[in-house]
Amino acid sequence: MNQLSDAWPAIALTLQLASLSSALLLIIATPIAWWLSQTSSAWRKPIAALITLPLVLPPTVLGFYILIVLGPKGWIGELTQSLGLGVLSFSFTGLLIGSLIFSLPFAVQPIQYAFEAIGKRPLEVAATLRAGPLDAFFSVALPLAKPGLLTATVLSFAHTVGEFGVVLMIGGNIPGQTRVVSTQIYGYVESMAYEEAHLLSAGMLVFSFLVLLALGQLKTRTDKVLT
């Protein structure tokens, strides 16, 4: 129990990372999901597969390649060094970039499904009322896709909280800088502090259960509205 106080900075950093990541993902994923739901381009399937890749790719593989790109010899690393920013690997910014890539499908897919469920009829009606494409998107599509947006936000936040392989590869386990809850538990186990590991792991278990419960409630409410 005497080491449990070490976990609070990791918890705070995890919440900061998850909040920022889910907010940015909502901004990034919404136009991507809209394009995927509306386009008939030949690029649709390859781009959808690329976005979905983190779902099937081992996190350590994804983390390794992100680490290479962000490192001193990677193209992003060389760019940031030339700008006087140093390298982004083993930093909070690097963790954020990795989280955005790793959690992108958890944000895009629910929003895409929500847009597809709307259908073309509401947008056609908006067009007859002289609403432009941008106006119809913000006044019709986005409000109707609200359940998908909420689901994407919750999933992105929860998925970021539970990240391990990617954050360990990109950020290591630096106290106060890149150490998050998952790597804190790993550190406890390495030092054989099993009681502290149990407490943090139990907290993660409760959190995961509450997320699934919230998603179930959200689905039930959405189904009632649609019926």
VOKOL-437934 format. One record per residue: x, y, z of N, C-alpha, C in turn; residue number from 1. Coordinates in steps of 0.05 Angstrom, whole numbers. Layout:
REM VOKOL-437934
[site [X, Y, Z], [X, Y, Z], [X, Y, Z], NUM]
...
//
This chain:
REM VOKOL-437934
[site [16, -24, 0], [0, 0, 0], [17, 25, 0], 1]
[site [42, 24, 10], [58, 48, 12], [66, 59, -15], 2]
[site [65, 43, -36], [73, 52, -63], [49, 62, -79], 3]
[site [24, 59, -69], [1, 66, -84], [0, 96, -91], 4]
[site [12, 112, -74], [12, 141, -80], [27, 147, -106], 5]
[site [44, 130, -114], [59, 133, -140], [40, 131, -164], 6]
[site [16, 120, -159], [-2, 115, -182], [-17, 140, -190], 7]
[site [-20, 159, -171], [-37, 183, -177], [-27, 199, -201], 8]
[site [-1, 204, -204], [8, 218, -228], [2, 203, -253], 9]
[site [4, 176, -252], [-2, 160, -275], [-32, 161, -282], 10]
[site [-49, 161, -262], [-78, 163, -266], [-85, 190, -278], 11]
[site [-72, 212, -268], [-77, 239, -279], [-68, 241, -308], 12]
[site [-45, 230, -314], [-35, 231, -341], [-52, 214, -360], 13]
[site [-62, 192, -350], [-80, 175, -366], [-105, 189, -373], 14]
[site [-117, 202, -353], [-142, 217, -358], [-137, 241, -377], 15]
[site [-115, 254, -374], [-108, 276, -392], [-105, 266, -421], 16]
[site [-90, 244, -424], [-86, 232, -450], [-112, 223, -463], 17]
[site [-129, 210, -447], [-154, 199, -458], [-173, 221, -465], 18]
[site [-174, 243, -449], [-192, 265, -454], [-184, 279, -480], 19]
[site [-158, 286, -482], [-149, 300, -505], [-151, 283, -531], 20]
[site [-144, 257, -528], [-146, 239, -551], [-174, 236, -561], 21]
[site [-194, 232, -543], [-221, 228, -551], [-233, 254, -564], 22]
[site [-225, 277, -553], [-234, 302, -565], [-223, 306, -593], 23]
[site [-198, 301, -597], [-185, 304, -623], [-196, 283, -643], 24]
[site [-201, 259, -633], [-211, 238, -650], [-239, 245, -661], 25]
[site [-255, 258, -644], [-282, 265, -653], [-280, 285, -676], 26]
[site [-261, 303, -675], [-257, 323, -696], [-245, 309, -722], 27]
[site [-227, 291, -718], [-214, 278, -740], [-232, 257, -753], 28]
[site [-245, 241, -736], [-260, 218, -746], [-286, 226, -760], 29]
[site [-299, 248, -752], [-325, 255, -763], [-324, 260, -793], 30]
[site [-306, 277, -803], [-306, 280, -833], [-298, 254, -848], 31]
[site [-280, 239, -835], [-272, 213, -848], [-296, 194, -850], 32]
[site [-311, 192, -827], [-334, 175, -827], [-355, 184, -846], 33]
[site [-359, 210, -849], [-378, 221, -867], [-371, 214, -896], 34]
[site [-345, 217, -903], [-336, 211, -930], [-339, 181, -935], 35]
[site [-332, 164, -916], [-335, 135, -920], [-364, 127, -924], 36]
[site [-382, 141, -910], [-411, 134, -911], [-424, 144, -937], 37]
[site [-412, 163, -950], [-425, 176, -973], [-412, 170, -1000], 38]
[site [-386, 163, -1000], [-372, 161, -1025], [-375, 134, -1038], 39]
[site [-372, 134, -1064], [-371, 109, -1080], [-344, 106, -1093], 40]
[site [-324, 121, -1083], [-298, 121, -1095], [-285, 93, -1092], 41]
[site [-267, 87, -1111], [-252, 62, -1110], [-233, 62, -1087], 42]
[site [-227, 85, -1075], [-209, 87, -1053], [-222, 81, -1026], 43]
[site [-249, 78, -1027], [-264, 74, -1002], [-254, 50, -986], 44]
[site [-253, 27, -999], [-246, 2, -985], [-217, 2, -976], 45]
[site [-197, 11, -993], [-170, 12, -983], [-167, 30, -959], 46]
[site [-180, 54, -959], [-177, 73, -937], [-191, 62, -912], 47]
[site [-214, 49, -916], [-228, 37, -893], [-211, 15, -881], 48]
[site [-198, -1, -898], [-180, -22, -888], [-156, -11, -873], 49]
[site [-145, 11, -883], [-123, 24, -870], [-130, 35, -842], 50]
[site [-154, 47, -841], [-164, 57, -815], [-169, 35, -795], 51]
[site [-179, 12, -805], [-186, -10, -788], [-162, -27, -780], 52]
[site [-139, -23, -793], [-115, -39, -788], [-107, -41, -759], 53]
[site [-109, -20, -742], [-102, -23, -714], [-118, -43, -698], 54]
[site [-142, -51, -709], [-158, -71, -696], [-146, -99, -697], 55]
[site [-131, -104, -718], [-120, -131, -722], [-90, -132, -719], 56]
[site [-77, -109, -721], [-48, -108, -719], [-39, -110, -690], 57]
[site [-19, -126, -683], [-9, -126, -655], [0, -98, -647], 58]
[site [-9, -89, -623], [-2, -62, -614], [28, -57, -614], 59]
[site [44, -77, -608], [73, -73, -608], [84, -67, -636], 60]
[site [72, -80, -656], [80, -75, -684], [73, -46, -692], 61]
[site [49, -38, -686], [41, -11, -692], [58, 9, -677], 62]
[site [63, 4, -651], [79, 21, -635], [108, 23, -645], 63]
[site [118, 1, -655], [146, 0, -666], [149, 19, -690], 64]
[site [130, 17, -708], [132, 33, -733], [127, 63, -727], 65]
[site [109, 68, -708], [105, 96, -700], [130, 107, -687], 66]
[site [143, 90, -670], [168, 98, -657], [190, 104, -678], 67]
[site [191, 88, -699], [211, 93, -720], [206, 119, -734], 68]
[site [180, 124, -741], [173, 149, -755], [178, 173, -738], 69]
[site [173, 171, -712], [176, 194, -694], [205, 197, -685], 70]
[site [221, 176, -688], [249, 176, -678], [267, 195, -694], 71]
[site [292, 196, -686], [311, 215, -698], [316, 210, -728], 72]
[site [312, 186, -737], [317, 180, -765], [291, 177, -782], 73]
[site [268, 180, -768], [243, 179, -782], [236, 205, -795], 74]
[site [218, 205, -815], [213, 230, -830], [200, 251, -812], 75]
[site [182, 243, -793], [171, 262, -775], [192, 271, -755], 76]
[site [209, 253, -745], [230, 259, -727], [250, 279, -739], 77]
[site [257, 275, -764], [275, 293, -777], [263, 321, -780], 78]
[site [237, 321, -786], [223, 347, -789], [222, 362, -763], 79]
[site [214, 348, -741], [212, 362, -715], [239, 371, -705], 80]
[site [260, 356, -712], [287, 365, -704], [296, 389, -720], 81]
[site [289, 390, -745], [296, 413, -761], [281, 438, -752], 82]
[site [258, 435, -740], [243, 457, -729], [251, 464, -701], 83]
[site [270, 450, -690], [279, 455, -663], [261, 444, -641], 84]
[site [244, 424, -648], [226, 413, -629], [236, 387, -617], 85]
[site [259, 377, -627], [269, 352, -617], [253, 329, -629], 86]
[site [255, 305, -617], [240, 282, -626], [215, 279, -608], 87]
[site [194, 268, -619], [169, 265, -604], [166, 238, -590], 88]
[site [184, 219, -597], [183, 194, -583], [191, 198, -554], 89]
[site [180, 181, -536], [184, 183, -508], [177, 210, -496], 90]
[site [154, 220, -506], [142, 245, -497], [112, 242, -496], 91]
[site [99, 261, -482], [69, 260, -482], [58, 264, -509], 92]
[site [70, 282, -525], [60, 287, -553], [62, 261, -569], 93]
[site [84, 246, -566], [86, 221, -579], [64, 201, -571], 94]
[site [59, 200, -545], [37, 183, -535], [10, 191, -548], 95]
[site [6, 217, -550], [-19, 227, -562], [-22, 219, -591], 96]
[site [0, 222, -606], [-1, 214, -634], [-6, 184, -637], 97]
[site [7, 168, -620], [2, 139, -621], [-26, 132, -613], 98]
[site [-37, 146, -593], [-65, 141, -585], [-85, 148, -606], 99]
[site [-80, 170, -621], [-98, 178, -642], [-99, 156, -664], 100]
[site [-75, 146, -671], [-74, 126, -692], [-86, 100, -683], 101]
[site [-80, 91, -658], [-89, 66, -648], [-119, 65, -643], 102]
[site [-130, 88, -634], [-159, 88, -628], [-176, 99, -651], 103]
[site [-164, 106, -673], [-180, 117, -696], [-203, 100, -704], 104]
[site [-200, 73, -708], [-223, 58, -716], [-246, 57, -696], 105]
[site [-239, 60, -670], [-260, 60, -650], [-277, 86, -651], 106]
[site [-266, 107, -664], [-281, 131, -668], [-295, 132, -695], 107]
[site [-281, 123, -715], [-292, 125, -743], [-316, 106, -746], 108]
[site [-314, 82, -738], [-335, 62, -744], [-362, 68, -732], 109]
[site [-365, 75, -706], [-391, 82, -696], [-404, 106, -710], 110]
[site [-387, 126, -716], [-398, 150, -730], [-406, 143, -759], 111]
[site [-390, 127, -772], [-396, 119, -799], [-423, 103, -800], 112]
[site [-426, 84, -782], [-451, 69, -780], [-475, 87, -775], 113]
[site [-471, 107, -758], [-493, 126, -752], [-501, 142, -776], 114]
[site [-481, 151, -791], [-486, 166, -816], [-501, 148, -837], 115]
[site [-492, 123, -839], [-504, 105, -858], [-533, 98, -850], 116]
[site [-538, 97, -824], [-565, 91, -815], [-585, 113, -820], 117]
[site [-575, 138, -823], [-592, 160, -829], [-605, 157, -857], 118]
[site [-590, 147, -876], [-600, 145, -903], [-599, 171, -918], 119]
[site [-608, 171, -942], [-607, 195, -959], [-632, 213, -958], 120]
[site [-654, 201, -948], [-679, 216, -948], [-678, 242, -932], 121]
[site [-668, 243, -907], [-668, 268, -893], [-651, 290, -907], 122]
[site [-629, 282, -920], [-613, 301, -934], [-626, 311, -960], 123]
[site [-642, 293, -972], [-657, 301, -996], [-678, 321, -989], 124]
[site [-691, 317, -966], [-712, 335, -956], [-699, 362, -950], 125]
[site [-675, 362, -937], [-661, 387, -931], [-654, 402, -957], 126]
[site [-646, 387, -978], [-639, 399, -1003], [-663, 413, -1016], 127]
[site [-687, 400, -1013], [-711, 413, -1024], [-718, 439, -1010], 128]
[site [-709, 441, -985], [-713, 466, -970], [-691, 486, -974], 129]
[site [-675, 481, -995], [-653, 498, -1003], [-629, 499, -983], 130]
[site [-626, 478, -969], [-603, 476, -951], [-579, 466, -967], 131]
[site [-556, 480, -965], [-532, 471, -979], [-521, 446, -966], 132]
[site [-501, 433, -979], [-489, 409, -968], [-478, 412, -940], 133]
[site [-464, 435, -936], [-452, 440, -909], [-473, 445, -888], 134]
[site [-493, 460, -896], [-515, 466, -878], [-530, 441, -870], 135]
[site [-535, 424, -890], [-550, 399, -885], [-533, 380, -867], 136]
[site [-507, 381, -871], [-490, 364, -854], [-492, 372, -825], 137]
[site [-489, 398, -819], [-489, 408, -792], [-517, 409, -779], 138]
[site [-538, 414, -795], [-564, 417, -784], [-581, 391, -784], 139]
[site [-573, 373, -802], [-589, 348, -804], [-572, 323, -797], 140]
[site [-550, 319, -811], [-535, 294, -807], [-523, 292, -779], 141]
[site [-509, 313, -770], [-496, 311, -744], [-516, 307, -721], 142]
[site [-538, 322, -720], [-557, 317, -698], [-568, 288, -698], 143]
[site [-574, 278, -722], [-585, 251, -724], [-564, 229, -717], 144]
[site [-538, 236, -721], [-517, 217, -715], [-506, 220, -686], 145]
[site [-520, 234, -670], [-511, 239, -642], [-505, 214, -627], 146]
[site [-522, 192, -629], [-515, 168, -614], [-488, 156, -623], 147]
[site [-482, 157, -649], [-456, 148, -659], [-433, 164, -649], 148]
[site [-437, 191, -647], [-417, 209, -637], [-411, 203, -607], 149]
[site [-432, 198, -592], [-429, 192, -563], [-414, 166, -560], 150]
[site [-422, 146, -575], [-409, 120, -574], [-380, 121, -581], 151]
[site [-374, 136, -602], [-346, 140, -610], [-330, 153, -588], 152]
[site [-341, 173, -575], [-327, 187, -554], [-321, 169, -530], 153]
[site [-341, 153, -522], [-338, 135, -499], [-317, 113, -506], 154]
[site [-320, 101, -530], [-301, 80, -538], [-273, 91, -540], 155]
[site [-269, 114, -552], [-243, 125, -555], [-230, 131, -528], 156]
[site [-245, 142, -510], [-235, 148, -483], [-227, 122, -469], 157]
[site [-245, 103, -469], [-239, 78, -455], [-216, 63, -468], 158]
[site [-215, 63, -494], [-193, 49, -507], [-166, 61, -502], 159]
[site [-165, 88, -500], [-140, 101, -494], [-132, 95, -465], 160]
[site [-151, 94, -447], [-144, 88, -419], [-132, 60, -417], 161]
[site [-141, 41, -434], [-132, 14, -432], [-107, 7, -449], 162]
[site [-96, 27, -463], [-73, 22, -480], [-49, 13, -464], 163]
[site [-34, -6, -476], [-9, -15, -463], [14, -17, -483], 164]
[site [11, -36, -502], [32, -41, -520], [42, -17, -536], 165]
[site [23, -2, -546], [31, 22, -562], [45, 43, -545], 166]
[site [33, 49, -521], [45, 70, -504], [72, 61, -493], 167]
[site [75, 35, -488], [101, 26, -478], [123, 28, -499], 168]
[site [116, 22, -524], [135, 24, -546], [142, 53, -552], 169]
[site [122, 70, -552], [127, 98, -560], [138, 115, -538], 170]
[site [127, 111, -514], [134, 129, -492], [150, 117, -470], 171]
[site [154, 90, -470], [168, 77, -448], [151, 78, -423], 172]
[site [164, 83, -400], [150, 83, -375], [163, 104, -357], 173]
[site [164, 129, -367], [178, 150, -353], [159, 163, -332], 174]
[site [165, 162, -307], [147, 174, -286], [142, 203, -291], 175]
[site [116, 211, -290], [109, 239, -293], [109, 249, -322], 176]
[site [118, 233, -341], [119, 241, -369], [104, 223, -387], 177]
[site [109, 197, -386], [96, 178, -404], [84, 154, -389], 178]
[site [87, 154, -362], [76, 131, -347], [46, 134, -343], 179]
[site [31, 116, -355], [2, 116, -352], [-6, 92, -335], 180]
[site [-33, 89, -331], [-42, 68, -312], [-33, 40, -320], 181]
[site [-35, 34, -346], [-28, 7, -355], [2, 1, -350], 182]
[site [19, 21, -356], [48, 16, -352], [55, 18, -322], 183]
[site [38, 32, -306], [42, 33, -277], [37, 5, -265], 184]
[site [16, -8, -275], [10, -36, -266], [33, -54, -274], 185]
[site [43, -51, -298], [66, -67, -307], [90, -62, -289], 186]
[site [95, -37, -281], [117, -31, -263], [113, -44, -236], 187]
[site [89, -43, -226], [83, -56, -200], [89, -86, -201], 188]
[site [81, -99, -223], [85, -128, -225], [115, -134, -227], 189]
[site [129, -117, -243], [158, -121, -245], [172, -119, -218], 190]
[site [163, -101, -201], [175, -97, -175], [162, -115, -154], 191]
[site [144, -133, -163], [130, -152, -145], [113, -139, -124], 192]
[site [103, -115, -131], [84, -101, -113], [56, -109, -121], 193]
[site [49, -134, -115], [24, -146, -125], [-1, -133, -112], 194]
[site [1, -124, -88], [-22, -112, -75], [-30, -86, -90], 195]
[site [-11, -70, -96], [-16, -45, -111], [-26, -52, -139], 196]
[site [-14, -72, -152], [-23, -81, -178], [-52, -90, -178], 197]
[site [-59, -104, -156], [-87, -114, -153], [-106, -90, -152], 198]
[site [-99, -70, -136], [-117, -47, -132], [-121, -31, -159], 199]
[site [-99, -26, -173], [-102, -12, -198], [-116, -29, -219], 200]
[site [-110, -54, -220], [-123, -72, -239], [-153, -74, -233], 201]
[site [-160, -75, -208], [-189, -76, -200], [-203, -51, -209], 202]
[site [-189, -28, -206], [-201, -3, -215], [-206, -3, -245], 203]
[site [-187, -14, -260], [-190, -16, -289], [-213, -35, -296], 204]
[site [-216, -56, -281], [-237, -75, -286], [-265, -62, -282], 205]
[site [-267, -47, -260], [-292, -33, -254], [-298, -12, -276], 206]
[site [-277, 2, -283], [-280, 23, -304], [-290, 11, -330], 207]
[site [-278, -12, -338], [-286, -25, -363], [-314, -35, -362], 208]
[site [-322, -45, -339], [-350, -55, -336], [-370, -31, -338], 209]
[site [-363, -9, -326], [-381, 15, -327], [-383, 26, -355], 210]
[site [-361, 24, -371], [-362, 33, -398], [-380, 16, -415], 211]
[site [-378, -10, -412], [-396, -29, -426], [-425, -25, -418], 212]
[site [-429, -20, -392], [-456, -15, -382], [-468, 10, -395], 213]
[site [-451, 31, -396], [-460, 57, -408], [-466, 54, -437], 214]
[site [-450, 38, -451], [-455, 34, -480], [-481, 18, -484], 215]
[site [-486, -1, -466], [-511, -16, -468], [-535, 1, -463], 216]
[site [-533, 19, -444], [-556, 38, -438], [-560, 57, -462], 217]
[site [-538, 66, -474], [-540, 84, -497], [-553, 70, -520], 218]
[site [-546, 45, -525], [-559, 29, -547], [-588, 26, -542], 219]
[site [-596, 20, -517], [-624, 16, -510], [-640, 42, -515], 220]
[site [-629, 64, -507], [-643, 90, -511], [-645, 96, -541], 221]
[site [-624, 90, -556], [-624, 96, -585], [-645, 78, -599], 222]
[site [-647, 53, -591], [-666, 35, -603], [-695, 44, -597], 223]
[site [-699, 55, -573], [-726, 65, -566], [-734, 89, -583], 224]
[site [-714, 107, -587], [-719, 131, -604], [-726, 123, -632], 225]
[site [-711, 103, -643], [-715, 95, -671], [-741, 80, -675], 226]
[site [-751, 67, -654], [-776, 53, -656], [-799, 70, -648], 227]
//
